[in-house]
Amino acid sequence: MPAPSSSHPLRCALAVALVGHLCVLQGLAPDPAERPLRPPGVAAKAWRLAVAVPKQAGPVRAEAPAPRGASPKRAAARGRPMPASQAVPVKILAAGRVAPHPPPPAPPLRLKLPPSARLVFAAQRGPRSGHAELRWERDEAGRYELLLVLRYEGEEREALIQSSRGELGEAGLRPRRYADRRGSSSLRSASFAQEDAADAPPPGAQDRLSWLVQLAAMAAAWSEPPQPGTRIVLQVAGARGECEDWVFEAVGAEPGPDASGLLHLTRAPLHRYDHRIDIWLDAAGGGWPQRMSWSHPLRETLSFSRENAMQQR
């Protein structure tokens, strides 16, 4: 039997030492389940959640950071190119209206102011019936007064009182004071600035009552009725000081009390809860209205029908 080699104890010692080191390393190493999951080749401090962003067409512009407190939507809108539809002014037509051709031009402003008169109308609003009286007075000094009173049968208080006072000029009526009271509500009034004041209304501007006479004076001066589709614009102010453009459109001629007939004009509502106004003017009878109606989407229609012939005063 050969004698054992002297290097065998050394190899044993080295093996024991390696086993011991492996045991120590395995005891200090973390469990694989506790190790952070990272994509290969990515350092731990660089790991973050990535969100997929759709690719944008064209180059991406660098944007300045949004100011503190700015909403994310506003910040995102910065630097975004404006759509072509917003880059140029767009004329919006009323819904449901198609205008392939421009409307006929309005006739030139000619006025034939009527003499003082008193008109009486039969009034109807749903089941309520009554009378309305319109009084128009003018003097030689170029001043006017206009009063409209509406009463329903069986009611002591007037349902509506409107008054307008002012002067007469080349552009027609020039209101100075307008007042309005409806039922039991309080009186509302508006005063108009002098003609030479900075905040004076433009020539021809009317209030919520004087427009009736202004329109009658225009109709009385027409040599021939305007064509259907012709638009007549009146600037009208209310008791709260609001000023709006009232656009009356000629519908056409209709039968009237005489052979001349009546001219039907209509004013479309200016907004969802506004009135539609229809008026039938008697151009041969001084331009005064023969019939009128105010229709509303949430209220009963108010209609006037003239009972008496025009009474000059």
C-alpha positions in Angstrom: 0.0 0.0 0.0 1.5 3.3 -0.9 2.1 5.9 1.7 -0.3 8.9 1.9 0.8 12.2 0.2 1.8 15.1 2.4 -0.4 17.5 0.3 -3.7 15.8 1.3 -4.2 17.6 4.6 -3.6 20.9 2.9 -6.2 20.1 0.3 -8.7 19.2 3.0 -8.0 22.4 4.8 -8.6 24.4 1.7 -11.9 22.6 1.0 -13.1 23.1 4.5 -12.2 26.8 4.2 -14.1 27.2 1.0 -17.2 25.5 2.4 -17.1 27.8 5.4 -16.9 30.9 3.2 -19.8 29.7 1.1 -21.9 29.1 4.2 -21.1 32.6 5.4 -21.9 34.2 2.1 -25.2 32.3 1.8 -26.2 33.4 5.3 -25.5 37.1 4.6 -27.0 37.2 1.1 -30.7 38.4 0.9 -33.4 36.0 -0.1 -34.2 36.1 -3.8 -37.8 37.0 -3.0 -36.7 40.2 -1.3 -34.6 41.5 -4.1 -36.0 44.5 -6.1 -37.2 43.6 -9.6 -35.5 45.7 -12.3 -35.1 45.5 -16.0 -31.7 44.2 -16.9 -29.1 46.8 -17.1 -31.0 49.5 -15.3 -29.6 50.9 -12.1 -31.9 51.0 -9.0 -31.9 54.8 -8.7 -33.0 55.1 -12.4 -36.0 52.9 -12.0 -39.3 54.7 -12.6 -42.8 54.1 -13.9 -43.0 54.7 -17.6 -46.2 56.0 -19.3 -46.8 55.4 -22.9 -47.4 58.7 -24.8 -48.8 58.7 -28.3 -46.4 59.9 -30.9 -47.1 63.4 -32.2 -46.9 64.4 -35.8 -44.2 66.9 -36.5 -41.5 68.2 -34.2 -42.2 68.7 -30.5 -41.7 72.2 -29.1 -40.1 72.8 -25.8 -42.5 74.5 -23.5 -41.8 76.8 -20.6 -42.9 75.4 -17.2 -46.4 76.4 -16.2 -46.6 79.1 -13.5 -47.4 78.0 -10.0 -51.2 77.6 -9.5 -51.9 77.3 -13.3 -54.3 74.5 -14.2 -52.8 71.6 -16.1 -55.3 72.1 -19.0 -54.1 75.7 -19.4 -50.5 74.7 -19.1 -51.0 72.0 -21.8 -52.6 74.5 -24.1 -49.5 76.7 -24.1 -47.6 76.4 -27.3 -50.4 74.3 -28.9 -51.1 75.6 -32.5 -54.5 77.2 -32.9 -57.0 75.3 -35.1 -57.6 77.0 -38.4 -61.3 77.4 -37.5 -60.3 79.6 -34.6 -57.6 81.6 -36.4 -60.0 83.6 -38.5 -63.3 85.3 -37.5 -66.4 83.2 -38.3 -69.8 84.5 -38.9 -72.4 82.4 -37.1 -75.9 82.2 -38.6 -79.0 81.5 -36.5 -79.8 77.9 -36.1 -82.0 76.5 -38.8 -81.5 79.5 -41.1 -80.0 79.0 -44.5 -78.9 82.2 -46.4 -77.4 81.2 -49.7 -77.8 84.8 -50.8 -77.6 88.0 -48.8 -81.0 89.5 -47.9 -82.3 92.4 -49.9 -81.0 95.8 -48.7 -83.1 97.8 -46.3 -84.8 100.8 -47.8 -83.1 104.1 -47.1 -84.2 105.8 -43.9 -87.2 107.9 -44.6 -89.6 109.0 -41.9 -93.1 110.3 -41.9 -94.0 110.9 -38.3 -97.7 110.5 -37.6 -99.8 113.2 -36.0 -101.1 112.8 -32.5 -103.4 109.8 -32.3 -105.2 107.4 -30.0 -105.5 103.7 -30.8 -107.5 101.0 -29.1 -106.7 97.3 -29.3 -108.6 94.2 -28.2 -106.1 92.2 -26.1 -106.0 88.5 -25.5 -103.6 86.4 -23.5 -104.8 82.8 -23.0 -108.1 82.9 -21.2 -107.6 86.6 -20.2 -109.2 89.3 -22.5 -109.2 93.0 -22.2 -108.2 96.2 -24.0 -105.0 98.2 -24.6 -104.9 101.9 -25.4 -102.0 103.6 -27.1 -101.8 107.4 -26.9 -99.3 109.3 -29.0 -98.9 113.1 -28.7 -96.5 115.5 -30.3 -96.3 119.3 -30.1 -94.9 122.0 -32.3 -91.8 122.3 -30.2 -90.6 118.9 -31.4 -91.5 117.0 -28.2 -93.5 113.8 -27.8 -95.2 111.7 -25.2 -96.3 108.0 -25.6 -98.4 105.9 -23.3 -99.6 102.3 -23.5 -102.0 100.9 -20.9 -103.2 97.3 -20.9 -106.2 96.1 -18.7 -107.8 92.7 -18.5 -111.5 92.3 -17.7 -112.3 91.6 -14.1 -108.9 92.9 -12.9 -108.6 96.3 -11.0 -104.9 96.8 -11.6 -103.5 97.5 -15.0 -101.5 94.5 -16.3 -99.0 96.8 -18.1 -98.2 100.5 -18.2 -95.4 101.8 -20.5 -94.5 105.4 -21.1 -91.9 107.2 -23.2 -91.0 110.9 -23.5 -88.5 112.6 -25.6 -87.9 114.7 -28.7 -88.3 114.5 -32.5 -85.3 114.9 -34.8 -84.1 114.0 -38.3 -83.5 110.3 -37.2 -87.0 110.1 -35.7 -87.8 109.7 -32.1 -85.1 110.5 -29.6 -86.3 109.1 -26.2 -85.2 110.9 -23.0 -87.1 108.8 -20.4 -88.7 105.4 -20.4 -90.8 103.8 -17.6 -92.3 100.3 -17.3 -94.6 98.7 -14.7 -96.1 95.3 -15.0 -98.9 94.2 -12.7 -98.0 94.6 -9.0 -94.3 94.9 -9.7 -92.5 98.2 -8.9 -91.9 100.8 -11.5 -88.7 100.6 -13.6 -87.4 103.5 -15.5 -84.4 104.5 -17.7 -83.1 108.0 -18.6 -81.2 108.6 -21.8 -78.2 110.9 -22.0 -78.3 114.1 -24.0 -77.3 114.0 -27.7 -73.9 115.6 -27.1 -72.9 113.5 -24.2 -70.2 110.9 -24.5 -72.6 108.0 -23.5 -75.5 109.2 -25.6 -77.3 106.6 -27.6 -76.8 106.6 -31.4 -79.3 108.4 -33.6 -82.4 106.3 -34.2 -82.0 104.3 -31.0 -85.3 103.6 -29.3 -86.8 102.3 -26.0 -89.2 99.4 -25.5 -92.2 101.5 -26.5 -91.0 104.2 -28.9 -89.9 101.5 -31.4 -93.6 101.1 -32.3 -93.9 104.7 -33.5 -90.5 104.7 -35.1 -91.4 101.6 -37.2 -94.8 103.2 -38.1 -93.0 106.4 -39.3 -90.8 104.3 -41.5 -93.7 102.3 -43.0 -95.6 105.4 -43.7 -92.7 106.8 -45.7 -92.2 103.7 -47.9 -93.1 104.3 -51.6 -93.5 100.6 -51.9 -93.4 97.8 -49.4 -90.0 96.1 -48.9 -89.4 92.8 -50.5 -89.8 89.6 -48.4 -86.5 88.9 -46.5 -85.6 92.6 -46.2 -84.2 93.3 -42.7 -84.8 96.4 -40.7 -82.6 96.9 -37.6 -83.6 99.1 -34.7 -81.4 99.5 -31.6 -83.7 99.2 -28.6 -82.9 99.8 -24.9 -84.8 98.5 -21.9 -85.6 99.8 -18.4 -82.5 98.0 -17.1 -80.2 99.8 -19.5 -79.5 96.9 -21.8 -79.3 97.8 -25.5 -80.0 95.2 -28.2 -80.3 95.1 -32.0 -83.9 94.2 -32.9 -83.9 92.8 -36.5 -87.3 92.9 -38.2 -87.7 90.8 -41.3 -90.3 91.5 -43.9 -92.5 88.4 -44.4 -94.8 89.8 -47.1 -98.1 91.6 -47.7 -101.3 90.2 -46.3 -105.0 91.2 -46.6 -106.0 94.2 -44.5 -109.0 96.4 -43.8 -108.6 98.1 -47.2 -107.2 97.3 -50.6 -103.7 98.4 -49.6 -103.3 95.4 -47.3 -100.9 95.0 -44.4 -97.2 94.5 -44.2 -96.1 91.6 -41.9 -92.8 92.0 -40.1 -91.3 89.5 -37.6 -88.6 89.7 -35.1 -87.0 86.5 -34.1 -86.1 85.8 -30.4 -82.7 87.1 -29.4 -82.1 84.2 -27.0 -83.8 81.1 -25.8 -86.3 82.7 -23.5 -86.9 85.9 -25.5 -90.2 86.9 -27.2 -90.9 86.5 -30.9 -92.7 89.6 -32.1 -95.0 89.7 -35.1 -96.5 93.0 -36.3 -98.8 93.9 -39.2 -98.4 97.5 -40.3 -101.0 99.5 -42.2 -98.8 101.7 -44.4 -101.9 103.5 -45.9 -103.2 104.2 -42.4 -100.1 106.2 -41.1 -98.0 103.0 -40.7 -99.8 102.2 -37.4 -100.0 98.5 -36.5 -103.2 96.7 -37.2 -102.2 93.6 -35.2 -99.3 92.6 -32.9 -98.3 89.5 -31.1 -95.7 88.5 -28.5 -95.1 84.8 -28.3 -92.9 83.2 -25.6 -91.8 79.5 -25.2 -92.9 79.4 -21.6 -95.8 81.8 -21.5 -99.1 82.4 -23.2 -99.1 84.5 -26.4 -100.2 88.1 -26.0 -102.0 89.5 -29.0 -103.4 92.9 -30.0 -106.0 93.5 -32.7 -107.0 97.1 -33.4 -110.6 97.9 -32.8 -110.9 101.5 -33.8 -109.8 103.5 -36.9 -106.9 105.8 -36.1 -108.2 108.8 -34.2 -106.1 111.9 -34.8 -105.9 114.4 -32.0 
